[in-house]
Every structure is written in structure tokens, then in C-alpha cells.
Amino acid sequence: MLRGDTLGDLDWLDTEQDVPTQAEVDAYLASPVVPQLVTPRQIRLALYQFGLRQQVEDYVNSQDITVQDSWNYATQIERTNPLILACKSALGKTDEELDQLFILAASIV
């Protein structure tokens, strides 16, 4: 319960978790928000900048026609789409790397 404007004015009601420090709160607030949706153009340009465009295209082209259609004709690319997650795993990428890809993609206008 917040009784003012600072962390010190917070009455922490959850007895099972430690009260976060001001540094932890500041770090959380400063961390970038990972976009969950980007356009196909944005993701492809971001993949190119990361040097992954051809690897992703090769992976998609090795899949069945429904996967290829999903990649080629999508109107938006969702961070949690099974195709995106499968591609991430196939290329040996981490969740953090995927987050960075989506952050970059969303910055492309």
C-alpha cells in the first residue's frame, strides 16, 4: 500500500517476499519494455541488422508450407508465436537475445 510518493512510503503487505530496495525498483523501471508485436518489415530489418536474416529464412524454408505461409503472409509478428519460439530454439538463441531483437525491431519506423 502506497502512502506517499516514494518507496519509503510503501507498506509492503506481502510477507512471503522481501521488500525491494530503491536500487531494484529503479533498475526495473529503467529496463526496456519488450514489445510483444512488431510488423513483418520491422522483424526482417532487425534480423538483417543482427546478421540472422538468412538463417531465419533458411529455417522457415525447411519447414512445411503452413509454417512458410505463416512467416510469409503474417500481418504482425508476435513475440510468443510458436514459430518464433521454435526458430529461436533452432538457432540456439536465448530469451534475452529474442527480447533484444524485438526491442530493435520496434524501434525501426
Phi and psi restraints in degrees (range 20) as a CNS / XPLOR table:
assign (resid 1 and name C) (resid 2 and name N)
       (resid 2 and name CA) (resid 2 and name C) 1.0 -94.6 20.0 2
assign (resid 2 and name N) (resid 2 and name CA)
       (resid 2 and name C) (resid 3 and name N) 1.0 124.5 20.0 2
assign (resid 2 and name C) (resid 3 and name N)
       (resid 3 and name CA) (resid 3 and name C) 1.0 -112.5 20.0 2
assign (resid 3 and name N) (resid 3 and name CA)
       (resid 3 and name C) (resid 4 and name N) 1.0 16.6 20.0 2
assign (resid 3 and name C) (resid 4 and name N)
       (resid 4 and name CA) (resid 4 and name C) 1.0 -174.8 20.0 2
assign (resid 4 and name N) (resid 4 and name CA)
       (resid 4 and name C) (resid 5 and name N) 1.0 -149.6 20.0 2
assign (resid 4 and name C) (resid 5 and name N)
       (resid 5 and name CA) (resid 5 and name C) 1.0 -110.5 20.0 2
assign (resid 5 and name N) (resid 5 and name CA)
       (resid 5 and name C) (resid 6 and name N) 1.0 2.0 20.0 2
assign (resid 5 and name C) (resid 6 and name N)
       (resid 6 and name CA) (resid 6 and name C) 1.0 -126.4 20.0 2
assign (resid 6 and name N) (resid 6 and name CA)
       (resid 6 and name C) (resid 7 and name N) 1.0 168.0 20.0 2
assign (resid 6 and name C) (resid 7 and name N)
       (resid 7 and name CA) (resid 7 and name C) 1.0 -61.5 20.0 2
assign (resid 7 and name N) (resid 7 and name CA)
       (resid 7 and name C) (resid 8 and name N) 1.0 -32.7 20.0 2
assign (resid 7 and name C) (resid 8 and name N)
       (resid 8 and name CA) (resid 8 and name C) 1.0 -64.1 20.0 2
assign (resid 8 and name N) (resid 8 and name CA)
       (resid 8 and name C) (resid 9 and name N) 1.0 -20.7 20.0 2
assign (resid 8 and name C) (resid 9 and name N)
       (resid 9 and name CA) (resid 9 and name C) 1.0 -90.6 20.0 2
assign (resid 9 and name N) (resid 9 and name CA)
       (resid 9 and name C) (resid 10 and name N) 1.0 10.0 20.0 2
assign (resid 9 and name C) (resid 10 and name N)
       (resid 10 and name CA) (resid 10 and name C) 1.0 -94.8 20.0 2
assign (resid 10 and name N) (resid 10 and name CA)
       (resid 10 and name C) (resid 11 and name N) 1.0 125.3 20.0 2
assign (resid 10 and name C) (resid 11 and name N)
       (resid 11 and name CA) (resid 11 and name C) 1.0 -93.6 20.0 2
assign (resid 11 and name N) (resid 11 and name CA)
       (resid 11 and name C) (resid 12 and name N) 1.0 110.3 20.0 2
assign (resid 11 and name C) (resid 12 and name N)
       (resid 12 and name CA) (resid 12 and name C) 1.0 -80.5 20.0 2
assign (resid 12 and name N) (resid 12 and name CA)
       (resid 12 and name C) (resid 13 and name N) 1.0 115.3 20.0 2
assign (resid 12 and name C) (resid 13 and name N)
       (resid 13 and name CA) (resid 13 and name C) 1.0 -92.9 20.0 2
assign (resid 13 and name N) (resid 13 and name CA)
       (resid 13 and name C) (resid 14 and name N) 1.0 -17.1 20.0 2
assign (resid 13 and name C) (resid 14 and name N)
       (resid 14 and name CA) (resid 14 and name C) 1.0 -84.3 20.0 2
assign (resid 14 and name N) (resid 14 and name CA)
       (resid 14 and name C) (resid 15 and name N) 1.0 107.8 20.0 2
assign (resid 14 and name C) (resid 15 and name N)
       (resid 15 and name CA) (resid 15 and name C) 1.0 -81.9 20.0 2
assign (resid 15 and name N) (resid 15 and name CA)
       (resid 15 and name C) (resid 16 and name N) 1.0 -7.8 20.0 2
assign (resid 15 and name C) (resid 16 and name N)
       (resid 16 and name CA) (resid 16 and name C) 1.0 -94.0 20.0 2
assign (resid 16 and name N) (resid 16 and name CA)
       (resid 16 and name C) (resid 17 and name N) 1.0 -8.6 20.0 2
assign (resid 16 and name C) (resid 17 and name N)
       (resid 17 and name CA) (resid 17 and name C) 1.0 -122.1 20.0 2
assign (resid 17 and name N) (resid 17 and name CA)
       (resid 17 and name C) (resid 18 and name N) 1.0 148.8 20.0 2
assign (resid 17 and name C) (resid 18 and name N)
       (resid 18 and name CA) (resid 18 and name C) 1.0 -74.1 20.0 2
assign (resid 18 and name N) (resid 18 and name CA)
       (resid 18 and name C) (resid 19 and name N) 1.0 148.2 20.0 2
assign (resid 18 and name C) (resid 19 and name N)
       (resid 19 and name CA) (resid 19 and name C) 1.0 -68.7 20.0 2
assign (resid 19 and name N) (resid 19 and name CA)
       (resid 19 and name C) (resid 20 and name N) 1.0 128.4 20.0 2
assign (resid 19 and name C) (resid 20 and name N)
       (resid 20 and name CA) (resid 20 and name C) 1.0 -67.4 20.0 2
assign (resid 20 and name N) (resid 20 and name CA)
       (resid 20 and name C) (resid 21 and name N) 1.0 149.2 20.0 2
assign (resid 20 and name C) (resid 21 and name N)
       (resid 21 and name CA) (resid 21 and name C) 1.0 -80.6 20.0 2
assign (resid 21 and name N) (resid 21 and name CA)
       (resid 21 and name C) (resid 22 and name N) 1.0 165.1 20.0 2
assign (resid 21 and name C) (resid 22 and name N)
       (resid 22 and name CA) (resid 22 and name C) 1.0 -61.3 20.0 2
assign (resid 22 and name N) (resid 22 and name CA)
       (resid 22 and name C) (resid 23 and name N) 1.0 -37.7 20.0 2
assign (resid 22 and name C) (resid 23 and name N)
       (resid 23 and name CA) (resid 23 and name C) 1.0 -63.4 20.0 2
assign (resid 23 and name N) (resid 23 and name CA)
       (resid 23 and name C) (resid 24 and name N) 1.0 -39.7 20.0 2
assign (resid 23 and name C) (resid 24 and name N)
       (resid 24 and name CA) (resid 24 and name C) 1.0 -66.4 20.0 2
assign (resid 24 and name N) (resid 24 and name CA)
       (resid 24 and name C) (resid 25 and name N) 1.0 -40.9 20.0 2
assign (resid 24 and name C) (resid 25 and name N)
       (resid 25 and name CA) (resid 25 and name C) 1.0 -64.7 20.0 2
assign (resid 25 and name N) (resid 25 and name CA)
       (resid 25 and name C) (resid 26 and name N) 1.0 -45.3 20.0 2
assign (resid 25 and name C) (resid 26 and name N)
       (resid 26 and name CA) (resid 26 and name C) 1.0 -61.2 20.0 2
assign (resid 26 and name N) (resid 26 and name CA)
       (resid 26 and name C) (resid 27 and name N) 1.0 -42.2 20.0 2
assign (resid 26 and name C) (resid 27 and name N)
       (resid 27 and name CA) (resid 27 and name C) 1.0 -64.5 20.0 2
assign (resid 27 and name N) (resid 27 and name CA)
       (resid 27 and name C) (resid 28 and name N) 1.0 -41.0 20.0 2
assign (resid 27 and name C) (resid 28 and name N)
       (resid 28 and name CA) (resid 28 and name C) 1.0 -63.2 20.0 2
assign (resid 28 and name N) (resid 28 and name CA)
       (resid 28 and name C) (resid 29 and name N) 1.0 -44.5 20.0 2
assign (resid 28 and name C) (resid 29 and name N)
       (resid 29 and name CA) (resid 29 and name C) 1.0 -68.3 20.0 2
assign (resid 29 and name N) (resid 29 and name CA)
       (resid 29 and name C) (resid 30 and name N) 1.0 -27.7 20.0 2
assign (resid 29 and name C) (resid 30 and name N)
       (resid 30 and name CA) (resid 30 and name C) 1.0 -83.9 20.0 2
assign (resid 30 and name N) (resid 30 and name CA)
       (resid 30 and name C) (resid 31 and name N) 1.0 -15.8 20.0 2
assign (resid 30 and name C) (resid 31 and name N)
       (resid 31 and name CA) (resid 31 and name C) 1.0 -70.7 20.0 2
assign (resid 31 and name N) (resid 31 and name CA)
       (resid 31 and name C) (resid 32 and name N) 1.0 142.4 20.0 2
assign (resid 31 and name C) (resid 32 and name N)
       (resid 32 and name CA) (resid 32 and name C) 1.0 -68.6 20.0 2
assign (resid 32 and name N) (resid 32 and name CA)
       (resid 32 and name C) (resid 33 and name N) 1.0 146.4 20.0 2
assign (resid 32 and name C) (resid 33 and name N)
       (resid 33 and name CA) (resid 33 and name C) 1.0 -81.4 20.0 2
assign (resid 33 and name N) (resid 33 and name CA)
       (resid 33 and name C) (resid 34 and name N) 1.0 129.8 20.0 2
assign (resid 33 and name C) (resid 34 and name N)
       (resid 34 and name CA) (resid 34 and name C) 1.0 -86.1 20.0 2
assign (resid 34 and name N) (resid 34 and name CA)
       (resid 34 and name C) (resid 35 and name N) 1.0 116.1 20.0 2
assign (resid 34 and name C) (resid 35 and name N)
       (resid 35 and name CA) (resid 35 and name C) 1.0 -63.6 20.0 2
assign (resid 35 and name N) (resid 35 and name CA)
       (resid 35 and name C) (resid 36 and name N) 1.0 143.5 20.0 2
assign (resid 35 and name C) (resid 36 and name N)
       (resid 36 and name CA) (resid 36 and name C) 1.0 -97.4 20.0 2
assign (resid 36 and name N) (resid 36 and name CA)
       (resid 36 and name C) (resid 37 and name N) 1.0 -16.9 20.0 2
assign (resid 36 and name C) (resid 37 and name N)
       (resid 37 and name CA) (resid 37 and name C) 1.0 -134.1 20.0 2
assign (resid 37 and name N) (resid 37 and name CA)
       (resid 37 and name C) (resid 38 and name N) 1.0 135.6 20.0 2
assign (resid 37 and name C) (resid 38 and name N)
       (resid 38 and name CA) (resid 38 and name C) 1.0 -138.5 20.0 2
assign (resid 38 and name N) (resid 38 and name CA)
       (resid 38 and name C) (resid 39 and name N) 1.0 168.8 20.0 2
assign (resid 38 and name C) (resid 39 and name N)
       (resid 39 and name CA) (resid 39 and name C) 1.0 -84.4 20.0 2
assign (resid 39 and name N) (resid 39 and name CA)
       (resid 39 and name C) (resid 40 and name N) 1.0 160.0 20.0 2
assign (resid 39 and name C) (resid 40 and name N)
       (resid 40 and name CA) (resid 40 and name C) 1.0 -57.7 20.0 2
assign (resid 40 and name N) (resid 40 and name CA)
       (resid 40 and name C) (resid 41 and name N) 1.0 -39.0 20.0 2
assign (resid 40 and name C) (resid 41 and name N)
       (resid 41 and name CA) (resid 41 and name C) 1.0 -61.6 20.0 2
assign (resid 41 and name N) (resid 41 and name CA)
       (resid 41 and name C) (resid 42 and name N) 1.0 -46.7 20.0 2
assign (resid 41 and name C) (resid 42 and name N)
       (resid 42 and name CA) (resid 42 and name C) 1.0 -60.7 20.0 2
assign (resid 42 and name N) (resid 42 and name CA)
       (resid 42 and name C) (resid 43 and name N) 1.0 -44.9 20.0 2
assign (resid 42 and name C) (resid 43 and name N)
       (resid 43 and name CA) (resid 43 and name C) 1.0 -67.9 20.0 2
assign (resid 43 and name N) (resid 43 and name CA)
       (resid 43 and name C) (resid 44 and name N) 1.0 -37.4 20.0 2
assign (resid 43 and name C) (resid 44 and name N)
       (resid 44 and name CA) (resid 44 and name C) 1.0 -68.0 20.0 2
assign (resid 44 and name N) (resid 44 and name CA)
       (resid 44 and name C) (resid 45 and name N) 1.0 -40.5 20.0 2
assign (resid 44 and name C) (resid 45 and name N)
       (resid 45 and name CA) (resid 45 and name C) 1.0 -66.9 20.0 2
assign (resid 45 and name N) (resid 45 and name CA)
       (resid 45 and name C) (resid 46 and name N) 1.0 -38.5 20.0 2
assign (resid 45 and name C) (resid 46 and name N)
       (resid 46 and name CA) (resid 46 and name C) 1.0 -66.1 20.0 2
assign (resid 46 and name N) (resid 46 and name CA)
       (resid 46 and name C) (resid 47 and name N) 1.0 -42.4 20.0 2
assign (resid 46 and name C) (resid 47 and name N)
       (resid 47 and name CA) (resid 47 and name C) 1.0 -59.3 20.0 2
assign (resid 47 and name N) (resid 47 and name CA)
       (resid 47 and name C) (resid 48 and name N) 1.0 -41.2 20.0 2
assign (resid 47 and name C) (resid 48 and name N)
       (resid 48 and name CA) (resid 48 and name C) 1.0 -61.2 20.0 2
assign (resid 48 and name N) (resid 48 and name CA)
       (resid 48 and name C) (resid 49 and name N) 1.0 -45.7 20.0 2
assign (resid 48 and name C) (resid 49 and name N)
       (resid 49 and name CA) (resid 49 and name C) 1.0 -64.0 20.0 2
assign (resid 49 and name N) (resid 49 and name CA)
       (resid 49 and name C) (resid 50 and name N) 1.0 -31.9 20.0 2
assign (resid 49 and name C) (resid 50 and name N)
       (resid 50 and name CA) (resid 50 and name C) 1.0 -83.8 20.0 2
assign (resid 50 and name N) (resid 50 and name CA)
       (resid 50 and name C) (resid 51 and name N) 1.0 -4.0 20.0 2
assign (resid 50 and name C) (resid 51 and name N)
       (resid 51 and name CA) (resid 51 and name C) 1.0 74.7 20.0 2
assign (resid 51 and name N) (resid 51 and name CA)
       (resid 51 and name C) (resid 52 and name N) 1.0 25.3 20.0 2
assign (resid 51 and name C) (resid 52 and name N)
       (resid 52 and name CA) (resid 52 and name C) 1.0 -115.6 20.0 2
assign (resid 52 and name N) (resid 52 and name CA)
       (resid 52 and name C) (resid 53 and name N) 1.0 -2.1 20.0 2
assign (resid 52 and name C) (resid 53 and name N)
       (resid 53 and name CA) (resid 53 and name C) 1.0 -57.0 20.0 2
assign (resid 53 and name N) (resid 53 and name CA)
       (resid 53 and name C) (resid 54 and name N) 1.0 -49.6 20.0 2
assign (resid 53 and name C) (resid 54 and name N)
       (resid 54 and name CA) (resid 54 and name C) 1.0 -67.0 20.0 2
assign (resid 54 and name N) (resid 54 and name CA)
       (resid 54 and name C) (resid 55 and name N) 1.0 -38.0 20.0 2
assign (resid 54 and name C) (resid 55 and name N)
       (resid 55 and name CA) (resid 55 and name C) 1.0 -62.0 20.0 2
assign (resid 55 and name N) (resid 55 and name CA)
       (resid 55 and name C) (resid 56 and name N) 1.0 -41.5 20.0 2
assign (resid 55 and name C) (resid 56 and name N)
       (resid 56 and name CA) (resid 56 and name C) 1.0 -67.2 20.0 2
assign (resid 56 and name N) (resid 56 and name CA)
       (resid 56 and name C) (resid 57 and name N) 1.0 -44.8 20.0 2
assign (resid 56 and name C) (resid 57 and name N)
       (resid 57 and name CA) (resid 57 and name C) 1.0 -60.1 20.0 2
assign (resid 57 and name N) (resid 57 and name CA)
       (resid 57 and name C) (resid 58 and name N) 1.0 -42.4 20.0 2
assign (resid 57 and name C) (resid 58 and name N)
       (resid 58 and name CA) (resid 58 and name C) 1.0 -62.7 20.0 2
assign (resid 58 and name N) (resid 58 and name CA)
       (resid 58 and name C) (resid 59 and name N) 1.0 -42.2 20.0 2
assign (resid 58 and name C) (resid 59 and name N)
       (resid 59 and name CA) (resid 59 and name C) 1.0 -61.8 20.0 2
assign (resid 59 and name N) (resid 59 and name CA)
       (resid 59 and name C) (resid 60 and name N) 1.0 -49.2 20.0 2
assign (resid 59 and name C) (resid 60 and name N)
       (resid 60 and name CA) (resid 60 and name C) 1.0 -60.0 20.0 2
assign (resid 60 and name N) (resid 60 and name CA)
       (resid 60 and name C) (resid 61 and name N) 1.0 -44.2 20.0 2
assign (resid 60 and name C) (resid 61 and name N)
       (resid 61 and name CA) (resid 61 and name C) 1.0 -67.1 20.0 2
assign (resid 61 and name N) (resid 61 and name CA)
       (resid 61 and name C) (resid 62 and name N) 1.0 -17.8 20.0 2
assign (resid 61 and name C) (resid 62 and name N)
       (resid 62 and name CA) (resid 62 and name C) 1.0 -85.6 20.0 2
assign (resid 62 and name N) (resid 62 and name CA)
       (resid 62 and name C) (resid 63 and name N) 1.0 -4.5 20.0 2
assign (resid 62 and name C) (resid 63 and name N)
       (resid 63 and name CA) (resid 63 and name C) 1.0 -95.3 20.0 2
assign (resid 63 and name N) (resid 63 and name CA)
       (resid 63 and name C) (resid 64 and name N) 1.0 173.5 20.0 2
assign (resid 63 and name C) (resid 64 and name N)
       (resid 64 and name CA) (resid 64 and name C) 1.0 -71.0 20.0 2
assign (resid 64 and name N) (resid 64 and name CA)
       (resid 64 and name C) (resid 65 and name N) 1.0 170.6 20.0 2
assign (resid 64 and name C) (resid 65 and name N)
       (resid 65 and name CA) (resid 65 and name C) 1.0 -62.2 20.0 2
assign (resid 65 and name N) (resid 65 and name CA)
       (resid 65 and name C) (resid 66 and name N) 1.0 -30.4 20.0 2
assign (resid 65 and name C) (resid 66 and name N)
       (resid 66 and name CA) (resid 66 and name C) 1.0 -69.3 20.0 2
assign (resid 66 and name N) (resid 66 and name CA)
       (resid 66 and name C) (resid 67 and name N) 1.0 -36.1 20.0 2
assign (resid 66 and name C) (resid 67 and name N)
       (resid 67 and name CA) (resid 67 and name C) 1.0 -68.3 20.0 2
assign (resid 67 and name N) (resid 67 and name CA)
       (resid 67 and name C) (resid 68 and name N) 1.0 -43.3 20.0 2
assign (resid 67 and name C) (resid 68 and name N)
       (resid 68 and name CA) (resid 68 and name C) 1.0 -61.1 20.0 2
assign (resid 68 and name N) (resid 68 and name CA)
       (resid 68 and name C) (resid 69 and name N) 1.0 -41.9 20.0 2
assign (resid 68 and name C) (resid 69 and name N)
       (resid 69 and name CA) (resid 69 and name C) 1.0 -63.1 20.0 2
assign (resid 69 and name N) (resid 69 and name CA)
       (resid 69 and name C) (resid 70 and name N) 1.0 -40.8 20.0 2
assign (resid 69 and name C) (resid 70 and name N)
       (resid 70 and name CA) (resid 70 and name C) 1.0 -60.0 20.0 2
assign (resid 70 and name N) (resid 70 and name CA)
       (resid 70 and name C) (resid 71 and name N) 1.0 -41.0 20.0 2
assign (resid 70 and name C) (resid 71 and name N)
       (resid 71 and name CA) (resid 71 and name C) 1.0 -73.1 20.0 2
assign (resid 71 and name N) (resid 71 and name CA)
       (resid 71 and name C) (resid 72 and name N) 1.0 -45.5 20.0 2
assign (resid 71 and name C) (resid 72 and name N)
       (resid 72 and name CA) (resid 72 and name C) 1.0 -75.4 20.0 2
assign (resid 72 and name N) (resid 72 and name CA)
       (resid 72 and name C) (resid 73 and name N) 1.0 -26.3 20.0 2
assign (resid 72 and name C) (resid 73 and name N)
       (resid 73 and name CA) (resid 73 and name C) 1.0 -119.2 20.0 2
assign (resid 73 and name N) (resid 73 and name CA)
       (resid 73 and name C) (resid 74 and name N) 1.0 9.8 20.0 2
assign (resid 73 and name C) (resid 74 and name N)
       (resid 74 and name CA) (resid 74 and name C) 1.0 -64.8 20.0 2
assign (resid 74 and name N) (resid 74 and name CA)
       (resid 74 and name C) (resid 75 and name N) 1.0 144.0 20.0 2
assign (resid 74 and name C) (resid 75 and name N)
       (resid 75 and name CA) (resid 75 and name C) 1.0 -96.2 20.0 2
assign (resid 75 and name N) (resid 75 and name CA)
       (resid 75 and name C) (resid 76 and name N) 1.0 -12.2 20.0 2
assign (resid 75 and name C) (resid 76 and name N)
       (resid 76 and name CA) (resid 76 and name C) 1.0 -152.8 20.0 2
assign (resid 76 and name N) (resid 76 and name CA)
       (resid 76 and name C) (resid 77 and name N) 1.0 153.7 20.0 2
assign (resid 76 and name C) (resid 77 and name N)
       (resid 77 and name CA) (resid 77 and name C) 1.0 -114.4 20.0 2
assign (resid 77 and name N) (resid 77 and name CA)
       (resid 77 and name C) (resid 78 and name N) 1.0 120.1 20.0 2
assign (resid 77 and name C) (resid 78 and name N)
       (resid 78 and name CA) (resid 78 and name C) 1.0 -98.6 20.0 2
assign (resid 78 and name N) (resid 78 and name CA)
       (resid 78 and name C) (resid 79 and name N) 1.0 133.6 20.0 2
assign (resid 78 and name C) (resid 79 and name N)
       (resid 79 and name CA) (resid 79 and name C) 1.0 -55.2 20.0 2
assign (resid 79 and name N) (resid 79 and name CA)
       (resid 79 and name C) (resid 80 and name N) 1.0 -35.7 20.0 2
assign (resid 79 and name C) (resid 80 and name N)
       (resid 80 and name CA) (resid 80 and name C) 1.0 -99.2 20.0 2
assign (resid 80 and name N) (resid 80 and name CA)
       (resid 80 and name C) (resid 81 and name N) 1.0 10.8 20.0 2
assign (resid 80 and name C) (resid 81 and name N)
       (resid 81 and name CA) (resid 81 and name C) 1.0 -61.2 20.0 2
assign (resid 81 and name N) (resid 81 and name CA)
       (resid 81 and name C) (resid 82 and name N) 1.0 135.3 20.0 2
assign (resid 81 and name C) (resid 82 and name N)
       (resid 82 and name CA) (resid 82 and name C) 1.0 -54.4 20.0 2
assign (resid 82 and name N) (resid 82 and name CA)
       (resid 82 and name C) (resid 83 and name N) 1.0 -35.0 20.0 2
assign (resid 82 and name C) (resid 83 and name N)
       (resid 83 and name CA) (resid 83 and name C) 1.0 -63.3 20.0 2
assign (resid 83 and name N) (resid 83 and name CA)
       (resid 83 and name C) (resid 84 and name N) 1.0 -44.3 20.0 2
assign (resid 83 and name C) (resid 84 and name N)
       (resid 84 and name CA) (resid 84 and name C) 1.0 -64.2 20.0 2
assign (resid 84 and name N) (resid 84 and name CA)
       (resid 84 and name C) (resid 85 and name N) 1.0 -43.6 20.0 2
assign (resid 84 and name C) (resid 85 and name N)
       (resid 85 and name CA) (resid 85 and name C) 1.0 -67.2 20.0 2
assign (resid 85 and name N) (resid 85 and name CA)
       (resid 85 and name C) (resid 86 and name N) 1.0 -37.7 20.0 2
assign (resid 85 and name C) (resid 86 and name N)
       (resid 86 and name CA) (resid 86 and name C) 1.0 -66.7 20.0 2
assign (resid 86 and name N) (resid 86 and name CA)
       (resid 86 and name C) (resid 87 and name N) 1.0 -41.1 20.0 2
assign (resid 86 and name C) (resid 87 and name N)
       (resid 87 and name CA) (resid 87 and name C) 1.0 -64.5 20.0 2
assign (resid 87 and name N) (resid 87 and name CA)
       (resid 87 and name C) (resid 88 and name N) 1.0 -42.4 20.0 2
assign (resid 87 and name C) (resid 88 and name N)
       (resid 88 and name CA) (resid 88 and name C) 1.0 -56.1 20.0 2
assign (resid 88 and name N) (resid 88 and name CA)
       (resid 88 and name C) (resid 89 and name N) 1.0 -47.3 20.0 2
assign (resid 88 and name C) (resid 89 and name N)
       (resid 89 and name CA) (resid 89 and name C) 1.0 -65.8 20.0 2
assign (resid 89 and name N) (resid 89 and name CA)
       (resid 89 and name C) (resid 90 and name N) 1.0 -43.4 20.0 2
assign (resid 89 and name C) (resid 90 and name N)
       (resid 90 and name CA) (resid 90 and name C) 1.0 -61.5 20.0 2
assign (resid 90 and name N) (resid 90 and name CA)
       (resid 90 and name C) (resid 91 and name N) 1.0 -32.9 20.0 2
assign (resid 90 and name C) (resid 91 and name N)
       (resid 91 and name CA) (resid 91 and name C) 1.0 -90.7 20.0 2
assign (resid 91 and name N) (resid 91 and name CA)
       (resid 91 and name C) (resid 92 and name N) 1.0 0.2 20.0 2
assign (resid 91 and name C) (resid 92 and name N)
       (resid 92 and name CA) (resid 92 and name C) 1.0 70.2 20.0 2
assign (resid 92 and name N) (resid 92 and name CA)
       (resid 92 and name C) (resid 93 and name N) 1.0 32.4 20.0 2
assign (resid 92 and name C) (resid 93 and name N)
       (resid 93 and name CA) (resid 93 and name C) 1.0 -95.9 20.0 2
assign (resid 93 and name N) (resid 93 and name CA)
       (resid 93 and name C) (resid 94 and name N) 1.0 157.7 20.0 2
assign (resid 93 and name C) (resid 94 and name N)
       (resid 94 and name CA) (resid 94 and name C) 1.0 -96.2 20.0 2
assign (resid 94 and name N) (resid 94 and name CA)
       (resid 94 and name C) (resid 95 and name N) 1.0 168.0 20.0 2
assign (resid 94 and name C) (resid 95 and name N)
       (resid 95 and name CA) (resid 95 and name C) 1.0 -60.7 20.0 2
assign (resid 95 and name N) (resid 95 and name CA)
       (resid 95 and name C) (resid 96 and name N) 1.0 -38.3 20.0 2
assign (resid 95 and name C) (resid 96 and name N)
       (resid 96 and name CA) (resid 96 and name C) 1.0 -64.4 20.0 2
assign (resid 96 and name N) (resid 96 and name CA)
       (resid 96 and name C) (resid 97 and name N) 1.0 -40.0 20.0 2
assign (resid 96 and name C) (resid 97 and name N)
       (resid 97 and name CA) (resid 97 and name C) 1.0 -65.7 20.0 2
assign (resid 97 and name N) (resid 97 and name CA)
       (resid 97 and name C) (resid 98 and name N) 1.0 -38.9 20.0 2
assign (resid 97 and name C) (resid 98 and name N)
       (resid 98 and name CA) (resid 98 and name C) 1.0 -65.8 20.0 2
assign (resid 98 and name N) (resid 98 and name CA)
       (resid 98 and name C) (resid 99 and name N) 1.0 -40.5 20.0 2
assign (resid 98 and name C) (resid 99 and name N)
       (resid 99 and name CA) (resid 99 and name C) 1.0 -58.8 20.0 2
assign (resid 99 and name N) (resid 99 and name CA)
       (resid 99 and name C) (resid 100 and name N) 1.0 -45.8 20.0 2
assign (resid 99 and name C) (resid 100 and name N)
       (resid 100 and name CA) (resid 100 and name C) 1.0 -62.7 20.0 2
assign (resid 100 and name N) (resid 100 and name CA)
       (resid 100 and name C) (resid 101 and name N) 1.0 -37.0 20.0 2
assign (resid 100 and name C) (resid 101 and name N)
       (resid 101 and name CA) (resid 101 and name C) 1.0 -62.1 20.0 2
assign (resid 101 and name N) (resid 101 and name CA)
       (resid 101 and name C) (resid 102 and name N) 1.0 -45.4 20.0 2
assign (resid 101 and name C) (resid 102 and name N)
       (resid 102 and name CA) (resid 102 and name C) 1.0 -69.7 20.0 2
assign (resid 102 and name N) (resid 102 and name CA)
       (resid 102 and name C) (resid 103 and name N) 1.0 -34.7 20.0 2
assign (resid 102 and name C) (resid 103 and name N)
       (resid 103 and name CA) (resid 103 and name C) 1.0 -63.8 20.0 2
assign (resid 103 and name N) (resid 103 and name CA)
       (resid 103 and name C) (resid 104 and name N) 1.0 -46.4 20.0 2
assign (resid 103 and name C) (resid 104 and name N)
       (resid 104 and name CA) (resid 104 and name C) 1.0 -62.4 20.0 2
assign (resid 104 and name N) (resid 104 and name CA)
       (resid 104 and name C) (resid 105 and name N) 1.0 -46.1 20.0 2
assign (resid 104 and name C) (resid 105 and name N)
       (resid 105 and name CA) (resid 105 and name C) 1.0 -57.6 20.0 2
assign (resid 105 and name N) (resid 105 and name CA)
       (resid 105 and name C) (resid 106 and name N) 1.0 -43.7 20.0 2
assign (resid 105 and name C) (resid 106 and name N)
       (resid 106 and name CA) (resid 106 and name C) 1.0 -67.1 20.0 2
assign (resid 106 and name N) (resid 106 and name CA)
       (resid 106 and name C) (resid 107 and name N) 1.0 -22.3 20.0 2
assign (resid 106 and name C) (resid 107 and name N)
       (resid 107 and name CA) (resid 107 and name C) 1.0 -81.2 20.0 2
assign (resid 107 and name N) (resid 107 and name CA)
       (resid 107 and name C) (resid 108 and name N) 1.0 -12.0 20.0 2
assign (resid 107 and name C) (resid 108 and name N)
       (resid 108 and name CA) (resid 108 and name C) 1.0 -84.3 20.0 2
assign (resid 108 and name N) (resid 108 and name CA)
       (resid 108 and name C) (resid 109 and name N) 1.0 124.3 20.0 2
